[in-house]
Amino acid sequence: MSLSGIQIYKLLPQTNCKDCDFPTCLAFAMKLAAKQVELSACPHVSEESAAQLSAASQPPVRPMAVKSNGFEIKAGSETVMFRHEKKFVTKPGLFLRVYDSESPDAIKAKVGPANDFAVDYVGIDLTMDGFAVQANGGSFADAVRAVREVSHRPIILIGGPDEIKAGLAELAEGEVPLLGCADAGDWQTMAGLAKNAKAPLALTADSMDEMVNLAEKVKEAGVNDIVLAPGQRSLHGTLSANTMARRLALKKNFRPLGYPIVNFPGDWGDPGREVTAAAQAIAKYSDFVVLDHFSPETAYPLLVLRENIYTDPQKPIQVQPGLYEINNPGPEDPVLVTTNFSITYFSVANEVEGAGLPAWLLVTDAEGMSVLTAWAAGKFDAERIAKDAKAFEVADKVSRKRIVLPGHVAVLSGEVEEEMPGWEVRVGPREAVDLPKFMKSVLG
C-alpha cells in the first residue's frame, strides 16, 4: 500500500505537537510518504492508524547509524535511484581500515593523519568518517584499543565471532559499531552478538539469492539493522550487486534487500584502483566505503565527489549573507560585492585573501545563485545591493565609500549610483582571478 502525504496526514493526530521533531503533522506526513522517516517518530498515533500506516512508515532502504563519542554516520533512507529525481538523503561514510596483524604503533601512525584530516570546502568541513578494524591473525583487542587511543570516530569491526566479542569489549558504553561480516556459516553467532550489542550487522554472500536467504534468517533472529556486503568485489561485480539490491528495494519494495550497503575498495590492494573503486561505490549506492590507504590527495577528491553527488541539485550551496572582512580591512579599503553562492563567495575571498589585500566583501542574499544567474532571475539588482548594504551597516564601517560590482553586471552601475548616493561605484573584472591586479592598478 502506498499512501500520499495528505492521506497519511488524515490518519495522524493533527495536533502539531512537534514531538516528532517536525513543525507540523503535515510536514511529518510528507516525510513519511517519501519514506524518509519512521512512523515510530510520532508518539501519539493511534493503534488503528498505525496499522493502516504500517506500509507507509517503512523507508524502502532501512535507516540506521553507527555512533561513537558524539559522532554519527547515518545510512539508508534513500528513496530514488538517481539524484535528479529527488536528492539523495544520506552521504556514504568513508572509513580507513587497519589490520590486527599490524603493530599498535603502526596502527596509530596510520589512523592519526586520517583522523586529523580536515579541509574547508566552500564552507563545508571535509573529514574522514571513521575506521575499520579487520581480523588478520593478530590481537584484535589490541588493534581496537590502538585505534581508540588516537580516534573516537565511529568504528567497523570485521572478523569472526571471537574477534568481534573481543573488539566490543574495548568500546565505550553507548557506542554503536557496525559488525561484520556474517556469512552462511556463522550468522547465528554473529546475529546473537549484534542483537546483544544493539549494533547493525553486515552480511556477505556471493549471490543475491544467497544474500536474500541470509538476510531473512538474520531478521527472523531478531536483528533489524542489517547491512549488505556483496561478495562480488570487482568493479563490474560491485556495480551489478549494488544496483540490483537498490533497484529491487526502491522499485519493487523488496524488503529482504532494503538495507544499506558496505563496499570494500581496499580489497584491490593497489591505491590507484582503490580510488577508482571507491569513486564508483560513492556514486552507485554504497553507504559505507572501506579503504586501505589514506592520503590527503586521494581523500579530498573522493570527499568532494561525495558532496557533489549528495548535494540537492535544486538547492545551491549557500553562504550566509553579510559583510565579511578580508585581511583586516580599514575604513579606507574598498567594498566588493558578490552573491551568496558558495563557489562565487570563496572564489572572490580566496583570490583577495591570497594576494594579501584588505577589503570588505558584501555578500548579498541572491538565494544561492551565481552572479549572472541571480541577475537574470532578478535576484541581484541595485535595489537589493543597496538594501543589504544598509542592513549590514556598510556605511558605518568605511569612510571612503567605494563599492566594486562584478564585471558581469556592469549594467547595474548607474542604478546602484541612484540607489546609493554618495558612493563611488566601480566596475570590477569579470573573473575573480583578476581581482588582485584590478585592486592594485585601478583602486590603488
Secondary structure, DSSP 8 states (H G I E B T S, - for coil): ----HHHHHHHS------TTSSSSHHHHHHHHHTT-S-GGG-TT--HHHHHHTTTTTS-SS--EEEEETTEEEEE-----SSTTTS---S--EEEEEEETTS-HHHHHHHHHHHHH--EEETTEEE---EEEEE-SSS-HHHHHHHHHHH--S-EEEES-HHHHHHHHTTS-TT-B-EEEEE-TTTHHHHHHHHHHHT--EEEEESSHHHHHHHHHHHHHTT---EEEEES--SHHHHHHHHHHHHHHHHHS--GGG-S-BEE-GGGG-SHHHHHHHHHHHHHTT-SEEEES---HHHHHHHHHHHHHHTS-TTS--B---EEEEESS--TTS-EEEEESBHHHHHHHHHHHHHTT--EEEEEE--TT--HHHHHHTTSSSHHHHHHHHHHTTGGGT-SS-EEEE-GGGGGGHHHHHHHSTT-EEEE--SSGGGHHHHIIIII-
